[in-house]
Amino acid sequence: MNLNDLNERQLEAVLHKEGPLLIIAGAGSGKTRAMTYRIAHLLDQGVKPWNILALTFTNKAAREMKQRVDSLTGGEADDIWIGTFHAICVRILRRDIEKIGYQRSFSIYDDDDQQRVLKDLFKRFEIDEKDLSLREMRGIIGDAKNKLMYADDWFAQTRRDRRSQTIHDVFSAYDKRLKAANALDFDDLLNKTLQLLLDHPPVLEHYRQRFHHVHVDEYQDTNLAQYNLVKLLTEHSRNLCVVGDDDQSIYGWRGADIRNILDFNKDFPEARVIKLEQNYRSTKTILDAANAVIKNNEGRMDKTLWTQGKKGEKIKFAAAGDEREEAAWICEHIRRLRKNKVPLSEIAVLYRMHAQSRVLEEMFMRAGIPYKVYGGTRFYERKEIKDALAYLRCLVNPDDDVALKRIINVPKRAIGDATVGVLEAQAEERGTTMHATLRDLPEALGSRPRKCVESFVALMDMLNDKRRELPLPEFARLMLDETGLLKQYEDSTDEEELARRDNLLEFLQAVHEFARLSEDATLEAYLENVALVTDLDMQEEVPQFVTLMTLHSAKGLEYRAVFIAGMEDGLLPSARAKQEENRLEEERRLCYVGMTRAKEHLYLTRTRHRAIFNQASYNQPSPYLTEIPKELISDEYGKTMRAHFGEYKPPKEQVRPSQRQPKTSFGIPGMGQDPGEIPGVRKGFVASLAADLDEPAQIFAEGDRVLHKKFGAGQVISTSGEGADARVSIHFTAYGEKEFSVAIAPIVKVD
């Protein structure tokens, strides 16, 4: 391990051994390097691997940390506990959860499982989703648990009206249903670990004695439960090292509390604070722009990113007429990036809301640009994969009623809703699980459904025996064959069903890979791994396509070229955030995160008019856009439009006073407007663009890149005629092929 690889501030962080340490690591400042070198240095100084705990927020970050420590120490990372908060909590719970009334074989419920439980409860309580939606109910439960509250705690803080009583009753029933199924949701993993440690001091003391040094990555993203867990474990040793950046705290909406990092010195007055401000990712221009934006936040630690790297090109900006022209402009600049040898895997288009991707996707398909949207249906959330996993979950945890109800009639085996209803009624009446009812069938069940249920129980018993005899990959294949999950799709000619078959085969491949790479290749370990995987962990290492994702999803990633679409007031910041002052600062941090993903090329776009959520609006530029110094922005497209088509001013009748463009806005004048509608351009414009510019009509050739006043960027595909009869056909990304008279069309060459 060569400490000369570190800069001065990184080295300070690595050499600090005893006592609390706060590392404020700006975007691209090498925080992972500092953290991994620090852990490796502790090992080099004689600290035992099993005395070190490192907590991350994604499995990808945990894997990278472990691999780096391994390479620095020659393979000493095996005994270090490196993992996500949830994975480490599962590890603790699997050892001692019986002390708080659960079995070690507990299931981990994902969003879909939660939805199923709540749907059942909504039926039971006869709740109309118009009055209380499933999504709202899930949000209330998640938000409460993030604040370490359960149903009674939550109810005590409400108005205690009729609606609150209903929510309390569903919340309470939800937790009872999970307990009966020996299941935990994601928030429970943290909360039950805290309960275990607080209620059983010997368990807490065991981990305090074990973990002499605790490290936390992305500390600005911790919620109350994570904060309390870390504080509990380090209360005696005080050897806590946290790494984070308050300027990248963007998850307040899901419980993250920026005060955890801002108030670190209050919790640990003796803490040493080290700031990593040297950036190794972005150009000076990009950093100057990002610094100019984020300095407007009041709730932050003072810091300024800097680089010894090149100044770089100016930030490119465009204000399009509408979202189609915005997408076309993005496609055009991706084409130029590819021409300049920037691979698609190094290009990302970021946006505030998922709904913005629709027009971008349509335009990318039309332009022939390969792309992938993150946030769509993940592999492990597809129906056929969840069916396979439900069988496996039932074998590990027979009391998992959600999994059992999912597969009891999949593939169809004549166990319909009526039969399931009878079984559920008996289970509720006896206060037992569905699994117990299957072993003691009610008399009310007819002979045919009884035989079908008994056959299903026999199948599960056989699989349970086989899973103890066979290696995991062989058992997974046997399970697919014996249950008929694979066969139900094999004989189909339907493309969608054949795709489901292919997904099940890919599932087998995933099991094989897990067994090959894992030291603990058990069914329990595989299910735990699947339950803890995240969307970004599924991202291919070298995708040969442009990445489309929300700004939230982009955190922690980097690309040579980044487009941020929709830099508009109402989108960034969002309309909802504008109602809360502290949310505006978080939205600014979100903008900052997006900007600092870019290494070399940063593109910002907005539209004057946008149709989204089936509503049309005329938009002001984002206030964050106006905070960027003008000298850092290249508005070449806008200059071209102004030079040839005049200055754009929004028609008064189309813009309400509250929506008028501020003087500081940038823009492409006239985009999306017919020539006669643009103030500043005379009504006789169509008489001749050439005459208006006092120069002869331009001669176009096939392949020329051009700019049209209304249709934006395009490429000449053919010309015909001469003189006043000359015509040109142009293909526009946003509008397809159109033909014009050269003499009067508002067209200029841009290359």
N, C-alpha and C positions, 0 to 999 in steps of 0.2 A: 504494500500500500504506500503510494507516494503522496505525502501531504503537500508537496509542491504543486500538485494539480489544483489546489484550492486557492481562492483569492483571500485577502486579508481577513474579511469579515467571516467568510465560511470557515477559515481556520480557527478563528476565535470560538465559533460555535462547536467545532469538533473537539477542541481541547478542554472545554468546560466540562468538568466531571461531576462535581457535587453541587447539590442545591438546584432550585427551580431555574429554568431557562426559557425565555420567550424569544423565538426567532421570527421576526417579521420579514417574510419572504415575498418580495414583489413578484409580479408575473414574470416568468422566464428568468428568474434570478438564480436558478440552480439549487432549489430547496431539497430536491430528492438526493442530489449529490451530497449536500451538507448532512442530511439525516443519515444516509447509508454510511458515509465516512465516519460519522460520529459513533454509530453502533459498532462498526468495525474497530474503531480506536478503543472503545470500551473493552472489547474482547481482547485486543492487543495488550491492554493494561491489566488483564487478569480477571475481569468480570466474567462470570460463567454465563454461557448462552441461555440457560434456563432462568437466569435472573433478569432477563430483558423482555419487556413487552412492547410491541409496536402496534398501534391502532391506526387503521386507515378507513376510508369511506368506500372504496371500490376494491373488488378482488384483483382487478388489473394493477392497481397501485401496490397492493400487497405482494403480488407475484413479482413485480418489478423490483420492489425493495428487497425481497428475499434473494432474487437472482444477483442483484448488485452486491449485497453483503457477502453472498457466497463467493463471488468472483474476487472480492477484496481480501477475503480471509482464507481462501482455499477450501471452502466447504464447511464452515463452522456454523452456518445459519439454521441447520436442521432442528436444533433444540430451542431456538428462539421462537416465542409466540408472536408471529407476525400475521395479522389478519384484520378484516373489517370488524367494526364494533359488534355487528350482529353475529359474525362467525365466532369471535372470541366468546361472546355471551352464550352461544349454543354450546361451545366446548365446556364452559363452566357448568351450564345447566345439565348437560348429559351426565356429568359426574355426580351432581348432588340435588337435582330437582325433586327427588323423592321426599326431601326434607320439607318441601312446601306443598306436598299433596298431589304431585303429578308423577307419571311413570317416565322412565328414561327414553322410552320409545315414542315420545310425543311427536305429533305432526306439526309442520309449520304451514299455516294457512296464508295463501297469497291473495291478491285482490279478487280473483275470480271466486275463490272459496268464501271469502268474506261476503261477496255479493250474494252467493247462494244461501248462506245462513240468514242474511238480512231479508232476502226475498221470502223465505219461509216464515220469518217472524212478522213481516208486514202482513202476510195472509192471516196469521194467527191473531194479530191485533186489529185486523180489518182496517189497515191504514190506507188511505187514498194517496197515491203518489203525487197528486196535484197539491196536497197539503204538506207533504213531507217526502222529498225524493230520496231514493236509495243513496245517491251521490252525496246529498247533504248529510244524511245519517252517517255514512262512512267518514265524511270529513269531520263531523262533530266527535266521533269516537277517536279518530286519529289525533285530532288536535288536543283532546282531553288527555289522552295517554302520553302525548309528547310533554304535557305539563304535569305528568305523574298523578293524574286524576282518573278515578273510575266513576261509575254511574252516580253513586251517592255524593261524592266530592263535587262532581260537575253540577248536580242538581242544587246543591247548597249555594252555588254561586249564581244561579239563574233567578228569573222573576217568579219561578214556581207557579206558572200558570198551567192551563190545561195542556198546551202543546209541549211545554217543558216536561210535564209529567209523562206524556206519551214517549218522548225521547228517552227519558230516564228509564222507563219500563223496558223499552226495546234494548237500550244499552245494557241494562242489567241482565236481560234474558240472553243477549248475545254472548256475554262473558260466561254465563252459566252453560250455554250450549257448547262453547269451546272447551270449558273445563270437563264437561261430560264426555266430549270426544277426545280428551287428552291432547288438545291442540292449543297452539299459541299463534297469535298473529305477529307481524314484524315488530310492532311496538311493544308487545308483551315480552319479546326476547330481552329487551333492555330492562323493562320494568320488573320482570320476574327475577332477573339477575340481581337487581338492586334489593328486591324483597328478600331473596336468599341471603345476601351478604349482611343485610341489616338485622334480619331475624335470627341469624345463626352466626354469632361472633367467631366461633372457631373456624368457620369456612372463610370469613373475611380475613382472619389472622393468617390463615394458610397462604392466601394469595398476597397479602402484604409482605409476608416473609419470603415468598418466592420472587416477587417482582421488585427488585431493588431499583431498577431504572425503567421508567415508563415514558414512552414517546407517543405523541399524538400528531398525526398529519392533518392538514386542513382544519385546524382548531376553530377557525371562524365559523365552521358549519355545524358545530356541536349544538345539540339541544339540551334541555334541562337534565334529562336522564343520563345522557353521555357525560355531561359536566359533572354530575354527582358521582357517577361511577369512577371517573378519573380522580376526583378529589378524595373519594373514599380510599382508593388503593394507594394513594401517595401521601396520605395525611401524616404518616409517621416518618417515612424516608425523606420526603420533600424533594426527591429526585425525579422531577417531572420536566420533560422537555417538550414544549408544544411549538409547532411550526404552522404559520398561517399568514393570511393577509386580510386585514379588515376591509380593504378596497375590493375584495372578491367575495364578500359575504352576500350571497344572492338567494339564499333559501329560507328567508324569514317566513314565507308563506307555509312552509312545512315544519316549522318549529325551531329552526336554527336561530340562535340568539347571539347577535354581534357583541353584546355586552360581555360574553365569556372571554373574548380576546381583549376587548378594550379595558376591562376591569381586572385583567390578570394580576396586575401589581397590587390590587387591593386584596386579592386572595392570597398572594405570595409576595409580601412587601420586600422580601430579601431577593426577589428574582432579578436575574441579569437579563437585559434586553439587548439583542443584537439585530440590526437591520441589514438585510440583504437587498441592496438597491441597484447593483450592477446587473443589467439585463443582457442575456446571451441569445435572445431570440429575435427581437425586432430591430428595424432600422431606427435611426435617430428621429426621423420625421414622424414615424408612427408613435414612438414613445412621447415626443413632444406634444402630439395631438391628444394622446391618452392622458398625459399628465395635466394638460390644460382643462380637460373635462372633469377629471376626478377631484381636482383641487377645490371645486365648488361645493363639495360635501363638507358639512361641518363636523359630523360625527365620525372622525377618522384620526389616525395617527399621522403625523407629518412625515412624509417621505417623498422622494422624487426618483423615478427610474432614470437611469442613464446607461449609455453604452459606449464602448470603445470602437464599435463597428461603424459601418458606412452610414452616411446621411440618408441615402435612399431616395427613391422617387417620391413626388408629391402624392397625396391621397387623391384618388379620382372620385369625382362626384357627379351625379346626374339627378335632376328633378324631372321625372317623366310626367306625361299627361295623365296616365292611368297605370294600373297594375300590369296590363299586357305590355305596354311600352317599357315599363320598368324591367320586366322579365326579358324582353327582347334585347334591351341594352346589356343586361347581364350575360345573356347568351353570346352576344357579339364580343364582349370582352373575354369570355372564356375561350372563344375561338382564337382570339389574339394571344392569349396565354399559352394555348396549345401550340400555336405557331412559333412561340418563343421557347418551346421545349419545357414548359411547366406541365408535369404529369397531372392527370385528373385526380390522382390520389392526394395531391397537394393543394386542391382547391375546395373551399367550403362556402356554402351560401347559408347565412344565418338570418333568423327572423324571430320576432317576439312571440308570435302565436302560430300554432300548427296550421290554422286555417289559411295562412299566407302561402303555404306550399302548393296549393292546388293549381293556381295559375302558373307558378314556376314549373311544376311538373309537366303541365300541358305544353309549355313553350320548350322545355328541354326535349320532350318527345318529338316535337315538330322540328327542332333543330338537330335532332340526331345525337344529342349529348347524353351519354350514359350517366345515370345518377342513382342515388339511393337515399331514401328518407329514413332517418332514425326517429323512432317514436311510433312506428307502425306496429303491426302484429309481430311480436317476437316469436322465435322458434318454439320456446317452451310454453307459449300461450296459445298455440294452435290447438284446435279441438282434439285432433287425433293423438297429439303428443300428451295433452292433459288426460286423455282417456288411459293411455298406457301408464302414465305416472300414477293415476288414481288406483290402478290395480296394484302397483308396487307399494303405494302408501297403505293400502288396506292390509297387505301382508305384514308390513312392519308394525302398523298400529291398527288392529281390528276395530278399535272404538272410534275410528275416524268416520263419522256418519256422512260427512260431506262427500268424501271419496267413495264411500260405499254406495250412496244413492246415485252417484254419477255413473257407476259402471254395472250396477245390478242388472240392468237391461241393455248393456252395450257390449257386443252386438246384441240385437234383439233376441230375447229368449222367452218371450211371452210372460214377462213379469211387468205388467203395466202399472199405470198410476194408481189404479184402484187397489191392487195388491200392495203396493208400496204404502198407500194410505192406511191400510189395515195394520201393516207392520209398524208404521210410525205411531199409530194410535195406541197399540199395545205397549210399545216402548215407553211412551209418555205416561201411560196409565201405571206401569210398573216402576217407572223411574229408572229404567235401564237404557242401554244403547241399542241401536238397530242390530248390531252384531249379536248381542245376547238374545234378541228376539228371534233371529234366524236359527238359533240353536234350540229354541222352545217355541215352535210356531203356534199361533192362536187357533182355537177351534173354528173360528169364523172363516178361516181360509179354505177355499174349495180344493177338491182333489187335484185338478190340473195345475193351478198356480202353486199348490203345495209341492208337487213333483218338480216343477221348474225351480223353485227356491232350493229344494233339497239338492238338486243337480248342481246349482250354482255353489252351494256350500261345499259339496264334494270337490268341485273344481278348485276352489280356493284352498281346501285342505291339501289336495295333491300338490298345488303350486308351493304351498308353505313347506311341505316336506322336501320338494326338489330344490328350493332356494338354499337349503342347508347343505345340499350335496354337490351342487354344481358351481363352477366359477361364474362370476357375475355376468360376463358377456353371453355365455351359453344359456344361463337361466333367462336372460332377457329375451333371447330368441325363442326359447321354449314358451315363455309367457305369451308372446305375440301369436305363436302358432296355436297353442292350446285354448286360448280365449277366443280365437277367431278374429282378433283385431285386424290382423294383416289380410286374412282371407276375404273379409267383407269388401275390400277394395280391389283385390287382385283380378277378379273376373269382370270388372267394370270397364266400359269404353268411355266413360265420362272423364274429361280432362281433369276436372277438379278432384274427383275421387282418386284418379291415378296419381295426382300430386300429393294427396294424403298418404297413399301407399309409399311414395318416394320419401315423404317426411318421416314415416315410421322406420324406413331403412336407414335414413340419416340418424334417427334416434339410436338405432343399434350401433352405428358408427361412433356416436357420442359416448355410448356406454363402453365400447372397446377402448376408446382413447382415454377415458377416465380410469379404467382398470389398468391400462398400460402405464399411466403417469402417476397413479396414486399409490401410496404406501399402504393405505387402508381401503382396499378395493371391495368393500362390503356394500350391500344394498342400502343400508342405513347411511353410509358415508356418501353414496351417490345421490340419494334423495336430498341430503343436507346440502350438498354442493349445488344441485339444481335450484333449490329453494333460495339460495343466497346469491345466485348469479344476477347481474344487473344488465340493463340494456347496452351500456357502453362496453361491458365485458364481452358482449357478443360481436363487437365490431372486428372485422377482419383487419389483419395487421397492415396489408398493403392493398386497399380497395382500388380497383381500376375504374373508378367512377367518381363523379362529383358528389360530395356529401352535402345533403340538405338537412339542417337540424335547427332546433330552437336555440336561442342564446343560452338558456339554462343548460342544455345538453352539451354545449361546446366547452364548458369549463374543464380545464385540465388538458385540453387538446391544443394542437398548433398546426398551421398550414402555411405554405408559402404565399398563397393568395386567399384573401377572405373578403367576401361580399356581405355587407349588412343591409338587408332590404327593409324598407318601411320605416325610415328615419322620420317619423311623423308624430306630432302631438296627438295623443289618443292611442297610438300603437306603442311608442317608446318615448315617454312613459305611457303605460296603458291608461285607459280612461278610468279604470277602477283605482289604480295607484294614485291618481291625481286627487282623490278624495282624502288621502291620508298623507300628511307631510313626511313622516318617516319612510313611507313607501317610495316617495320620490327619490330619496337618497339611494334606496336599494335599486331602483330602476336605473339610476345613473351608474351605479356599480355594475349593473348588468351590461350597460353600454360599454363601459370600460373593459369588462371581461371580453366582450366581443372584439373590440379594437385590438387588444393585446394578444389575440390568437394569431394575428398576422405576422409573418416573418418579413416579407419583402413588399407585398402588394396589398393595399387596403382600398376597398371600393365602398362608397356609401351611396345609397339611393333613397329617394322618396318620390311620392306621386302628389300631383295637385288634386287629383280626384281618385277615389278608391271605392270599389264596391266590395264589401266584406260582410259576412253574416247576413246576406240578402239586403243590405242597406248601403246606400250611396252617401258619400261625404266629400266635402271639399276641405282639404287639410292644410294646416300650418306645419312648418317644419318642426322637427323635434327641438326643444330648447337645448338639448345636448349638442345638437349639430351646430347651433350658433355659438357654442362655447369654444369651438375649434378655431384657432387663429387662421384668418383667411389666407395668409401667405403659405400655409401648409397644404392648401387645397388646390387641385388642378381642375378647373371647370372648362376644359377645352371644348367639350361638346356644347356647353352653354354659350361659349364665346362664338363658336361657329354659327349657332342659331341666331344669336343677337346680330352678328355681322351681316347676315343675309336676310333675316326676317324681321328685324326691328326688336325693340324692347317689349317684353310681355307685361301686361298689367291685367289682373283678373277683372272680368266684367263685374260691375257693382251688383247687378241683379242676381248674379250667381253666388255671391259670397256674403254671408251675414257678417255684421261688424265684428263679432267675436272670432271670426274665422279669417280675417284679412291677413295677408302675408306680412310679417314684420320686415323692416328695412334691411335687417341683417341676413335675410334668406338668400340662399344661392338658388340657381335654377336654370333649366333649359327653357328659354322663353318660347311660348307658343306651342309647346308639345301638346298634342291632343286637341288643338283648336283648328277650325277651318280658317283660311286666310282672312275671309271677310269678317270673322268674329274677333280678330286680334287688334286691340287698340294700338295705335302707333304704326299700323300698316295700312296704307291707303286702300280704298275700296277698289281702285283700278289695278290691284295687285296682279290679278289674273291676266291683265293685258300683256305683261311680259316681265318675268323675273329678271331677264337680262337687261331690259331697259331700266328697271328699277335700280339695278346695280351699276348702270352706265358701263356695261361691258358686254361683249358678244355672248350669245348662247353657248353654254358649255357643250363640248363634244364628248359623248360617253362611249366607252368600249366595254365589251363583254368582260365581266370579272371586276369592274370598278366597284369600290365600296362608296356608297352614297348616303346622303341624309335628306329625308323628305320632311317638310314642315309638319305634316300631320301624322305620317306613318312611321317616322323615326328612321332607324338604320336599315339598310338593305343592300343587295348586290345586284348589279346589272346582269341579266341573263341573255338579252338580245337587243339589237337596235335595227331600225328599218327607216327607209325614206331619207330625204335630204332637205336642207333649208327649213322653210316654214312647215314642211310636212314631216319632218323628222320625228320619230317616235321611239320610245325606249320602254322595255319591259323589265321590271324590277321585282325581285323576290324579297319580301319583308318577313322577318322571323315572326312578327306578331300578326301580320295580316295576309300572308301568302303572296301570290303573284298579282301585280297590277301593271297596267300599261298607261303611259302618259305622253302628251305632246311635249317635246323638248323645249319648244319656244315659250310655253307658258307654265310648265310645271314647276313648283317650288322645290327644286332639287339642287344639291351641291355635292361635289366630290369631297370625301373626307380623308382619303389616302392620297 
